[in-house]
Amino acid sequence: MTKRHLSDSDVQCNIEKYIFDEIKKNLLCENLQSNVILTLSEENDIRICPDLYSEKDHIIGEIHTHLGRLKPAQLHKIEGDILKMLLFEKGQKGVKYTKMIVVCDMQEYEQLKGKSFVAEAIRQFDIRLKYVPLNKERIVQLQDAMENQNLYCSHNTNIHNQ
């Protein structure tokens, strides 16, 4: 049970809130909302909940609180985020949305601007990649949280394989 406590995502949630506030100020978008439930398909009851959304200003986006280069599972999450934003925009019948992915680490930012099919999708589908730097205190908090989550995952892999 101790490991579960260590994997608490409060740190990421707090940092995500900070990044959201910074993006809201940067975009000068007072009606930017977080975690709004949006419908992709009424027929199939499919919903998404983006980290950034403004119906009025046509903005949809995701915040990624991670330090360092992305591992395959983290890249898959970003791929899914891109797909959700594109599907949402397609369902808006010709309304063009500003789609964004916001990161807080320069290594991740450079990786997502680099030479990969994910980076190419970001370019070709006109997804804005934004970088919001963290202060030293937040970096240390996020490093600790990520390390604790890795400990939890690595010691409990058998649970998922039974």
Phi, psi and chi 1 to 4 in degrees:
 res  aa     phi    psi   chi1   chi2   chi3   chi4
   1 MET       -  -29.5  -72.4  -52.5 -123.6      -
   2 THR   -61.9  -41.7  -56.2      -      -      -
   3 LYS   -62.4  -36.6  -66.0  -67.8 -177.5 -170.9
   4 ARG   -62.3  -40.6 -169.9  159.0 -155.9   20.3
   5 HIS   -61.5  -40.8  173.0   70.4      -      -
   6 LEU   -65.7  -26.7  -68.9  174.0      -      -
   7 SER   -87.8    7.1   71.2      -      -      -
   8 ASP   -50.8  136.4 -167.9   -8.5      -      -
   9 SER   -94.7   14.9   62.6      -      -      -
  10 ASP   -55.8  -39.9  -74.3  -11.5      -      -
  11 VAL   -60.6  -49.4  169.4      -      -      -
  12 GLN   -61.9  -39.9  -79.5  100.2  -27.1      -
  13 CYS   -63.1  -43.0  -70.1      -      -      -
  14 ASN   -64.8  -41.6  -69.9  -24.5      -      -
  15 ILE   -68.4  -39.2  -68.9  171.9      -      -
  16 GLU   -61.5  -40.2 -172.7  174.0  -57.7      -
  17 LYS   -62.4  -43.4  169.4   86.9  172.5   84.8
  18 TYR   -59.9  -47.2  163.9   76.8      -      -
  19 ILE   -63.2  -42.3  -67.3  169.2      -      -
  20 PHE   -56.6  -47.8  173.8   84.2      -      -
  21 ASP   -61.5  -39.4  -69.2  -18.7      -      -
  22 GLU   -65.8  -43.0  -69.9  -62.1  -55.5      -
  23 ILE   -65.4  -41.8  -72.3  -65.6      -      -
  24 LYS   -59.0  -42.9 -171.5  173.3 -177.1  174.3
  25 LYS   -66.2  -44.8  -77.8 -169.5  -72.7 -170.1
  26 ASN   -61.5  -39.8  180.0  -88.9      -      -
  27 LEU   -83.9  -10.3  -65.5  174.3      -      -
  28 LEU    53.2   46.2  -58.0  172.2      -      -
  29 CYS  -119.6   92.0 -178.3      -      -      -
  30 GLU   -65.6  -26.3  -78.3  -55.4  -49.7      -
  31 ASN   -94.4   12.9   60.0   22.5      -      -
  32 LEU   -66.3  130.2 -168.3   66.4      -      -
  33 GLN  -119.8  161.7  -61.0  173.6  -72.0      -
  34 SER  -118.3  141.1 -178.2      -      -      -
  35 ASN    58.2   44.0  -59.0  -46.3      -      -
  36 VAL   -83.7  135.9  174.7      -      -      -
  37 ILE   -84.5  121.0  -62.9  171.3      -      -
  38 LEU  -117.2  146.0  -56.1  172.9      -      -
  39 THR   -94.5  125.2  -60.0      -      -      -
  40 LEU   -89.5  -37.7  -77.3 -176.3      -      -
  41 SER  -148.8  113.7  168.2      -      -      -
  42 GLU   -64.7  -44.7  -75.0  -74.6  -13.1      -
  43 GLU   -57.1  -41.4  178.7 -178.0  -36.1      -
  44 ASN  -104.7    6.6  -64.7  -48.9      -      -
  45 ASP    52.4   53.2 -165.2   32.1      -      -
  46 ILE  -108.4  126.8  -60.6  171.1      -      -
  47 ARG  -128.9  154.0  -53.5 -141.5 -176.9  -33.7
  48 ILE  -128.6  164.7   61.1  170.5      -      -
  49 CYS  -140.0   82.9 -172.2      -      -      -
  50 PRO   -71.1  156.2   26.0  -32.1      -      -
  51 ASP   -73.8  -25.8  -63.9  -34.7      -      -
  52 LEU  -131.4  130.9  -53.5  167.0      -      -
  53 TYR  -157.5  134.4  179.2   71.7      -      -
  54 SER  -140.9  112.8  170.3      -      -      -
  55 GLU   -66.3  -43.3 -178.2  176.1   10.8      -
  56 LYS   -62.9  -45.8 -179.7  179.0  179.3 -122.3
  57 ASP   -95.5    4.0  -66.3  -49.9      -      -
  58 HIS    54.8   59.3  -57.2  125.2      -      -
  59 ILE  -123.8  136.2  -63.3  170.0      -      -
  60 ILE  -142.6  138.6 -171.4  167.1      -      -
  61 GLY  -166.4  172.5      -      -      -      -
  62 GLU  -129.3  144.1  -67.9  -68.2  -24.3      -
  63 ILE  -107.2  133.4  -62.6  170.2      -      -
  64 HIS  -119.6  111.4 -160.4 -126.1      -      -
  65 THR   -99.6   95.2   53.6      -      -      -
  66 HIS  -151.7  148.3  173.1   79.6      -      -
  67 LEU  -113.9  138.2  -61.9  172.8      -      -
  68 GLY    91.0 -178.7      -      -      -      -
  69 ARG   -65.4  149.4  -72.1 -172.1   57.8   79.2
  70 LEU   -81.0  139.2  -62.6  166.9      -      -
  71 LYS   -87.5  166.5  -64.9  176.8 -176.7  168.0
  72 PRO   -52.0  -44.3  -31.2   38.4      -      -
  73 ALA   -64.3  -35.3      -      -      -      -
  74 GLN   -71.2  -36.4  -65.7  153.9  -25.2      -
  75 LEU   -64.0  -38.9  -83.0  170.5      -      -
  76 HIS   -62.0  -37.7  -68.6  -45.1      -      -
  77 LYS   -61.9  -44.4  171.0  154.3 -177.9    0.9
  78 ILE   -65.9  -38.9  -70.7 -177.4      -      -
  79 GLU   -58.6  -44.4  -67.5  163.2    2.9      -
  80 GLY   -63.4  -40.0      -      -      -      -
  81 ASP   -61.3  -42.8  -69.3  -19.9      -      -
  82 ILE   -62.0  -46.8  -69.3  168.7      -      -
  83 LEU   -60.6  -43.1 -178.1   59.0      -      -
  84 LYS   -62.0  -43.2  -73.6 -174.1  -89.0 -172.8
  85 MET   -64.4  -41.8  -71.7 -174.0  -75.8      -
  86 LEU   -66.4  -41.6  -67.1  172.0      -      -
  87 LEU   -64.6  -40.6  -75.1  169.4      -      -
  88 PHE   -61.7  -48.7  178.1   77.0      -      -
  89 GLU   -60.1  -42.8 -178.0 -178.9   56.4      -
  90 LYS   -59.3  -36.2 -177.1  175.4  174.2   83.6
  91 GLY   -75.8   -4.2      -      -      -      -
  92 GLN   -92.1   14.5  -61.1  -49.9  -62.0      -
  93 LYS    49.2   62.7  -52.4  -69.1 -174.9 -125.3
  94 GLY    88.6   -4.6      -      -      -      -
  95 VAL   -82.3  123.7  176.5      -      -      -
  96 LYS   -85.9  128.0  179.9   89.0  169.8  125.6
  97 TYR  -106.1  145.6  -90.6   72.2      -      -
  98 THR   -80.6  115.2  -61.8      -      -      -
  99 LYS  -102.9  135.7  -60.7  168.1  -67.6  -62.0
 100 MET  -142.4  150.9   29.1  174.8   89.3      -
 101 ILE  -121.4  127.7  -65.2  174.3      -      -
 102 VAL  -114.4  128.3 -175.9      -      -      -
 103 VAL  -123.0  164.1  -60.2      -      -      -
 104 CYS  -122.7   15.6   60.5      -      -      -
 105 ASP  -136.5  131.9 -178.2   78.8      -      -
 106 MET   -66.7  -33.3 -170.6   49.1   75.4      -
 107 GLN   -63.0  -44.1  -85.5 -172.7  -54.3      -
 108 GLU   -65.1  -42.9 -179.3  178.5   -0.6      -
 109 TYR   -56.8  -49.3  179.7   82.1      -      -
 110 GLU   -64.5  -39.2  -68.2  -60.8  -30.4      -
 111 GLN   -61.4  -41.5 -176.5  179.1    5.5      -
 112 LEU   -77.6   -9.4  -66.8  174.3      -      -
 113 LYS  -101.2   -2.5  -72.2 -172.8   80.2   65.5
 114 GLY   -81.3 -144.3      -      -      -      -
 115 LYS  -112.2   86.4  -65.5 -178.8  179.3 -177.8
 116 SER  -153.6  166.1   69.4      -      -      -
 117 PHE   -69.1  -27.3   72.5   89.7      -      -
 118 VAL   -67.9  -45.9  175.6      -      -      -
 119 ALA   -61.9  -38.4      -      -      -      -
 120 GLU   -68.1  -37.9 -170.0   60.8   25.2      -
 121 ALA   -63.0  -40.9      -      -      -      -
 122 ILE   -59.3  -43.5  -71.7  169.0      -      -
 123 ARG   -69.1  -50.8  -74.7 -173.3  -72.6  -86.7
 124 GLN   -68.5  -30.7  -74.0 -160.3   25.1      -
 125 PHE   -97.4   14.9  -71.3  108.0      -      -
 126 ASP    54.6   48.7 -164.4   28.4      -      -
 127 ILE   -95.7  124.6  -63.5  167.8      -      -
 128 ARG   -76.9  129.0  -69.6 -170.8 -171.2  170.5
 129 LEU  -102.7  119.0 -172.5   57.6      -      -
 130 LYS  -115.2  145.3  -61.8  -85.0 -168.8 -174.9
 131 TYR  -119.0  124.2  168.4   66.1      -      -
 132 VAL  -118.1  108.1  174.1      -      -      -
 133 PRO   -69.5  149.9   22.8  -28.6      -      -
 134 LEU  -105.3  150.9  -58.9  177.5      -      -
 135 ASN   -76.2  169.1   64.9   23.5      -      -
 136 LYS   -57.4  -41.9 -177.1   70.1  171.8  165.6
 137 GLU   -61.0  -44.7 -179.9 -177.2  -15.6      -
 138 ARG   -68.1  -36.1  -75.3 -170.7  178.1   98.6
 139 ILE   -61.5  -46.4  -69.6  170.3      -      -
 140 VAL   -62.6  -43.4  169.3      -      -      -
 141 GLN   -60.6  -44.0  -70.8  172.2  -15.7      -
 142 LEU   -68.7  -39.7 -173.8   52.3      -      -
 143 GLN   -59.2  -46.4  -75.6  171.3  -28.2      -
 144 ASP   -61.3  -45.1  -70.5  -13.5      -      -
 145 ALA   -62.7  -43.7      -      -      -      -
 146 MET   -64.5  -40.9  -72.4  171.7   59.6      -
 147 GLU   -63.5  -44.5 -175.1  177.0  -54.7      -
 148 ASN   -65.1  -37.6  -71.5  -25.3      -      -
 149 GLN   -67.0  -38.0  -72.6  168.1  -12.4      -
 150 ASN   -64.4  -39.1  -75.6  -19.4      -      -
 151 LEU   -61.6  -44.6  -73.3  173.5      -      -
 152 TYR   -62.1  -47.3  177.9   70.1      -      -
 153 CYS   -65.1  -43.7  -68.2      -      -      -
 154 SER   -70.3  -27.7   66.2      -      -      -
 155 HIS   -88.7   -8.4  -70.2  -59.3      -      -
 156 ASN  -125.5   24.7  -70.1  -64.3      -      -
 157 THR   -68.0  -27.3   52.2      -      -      -
 158 ASN   -65.1  -28.6  -67.7  -24.3      -      -
 159 ILE   -58.3  -40.5  -68.3  170.6      -      -
 160 HIS   -81.7  -14.4  -58.9  -67.5      -      -
 161 ASN   -98.0    3.6  -65.7  -28.6      -      -
 162 GLN   -91.1      -  -65.9  178.0   -3.7      -
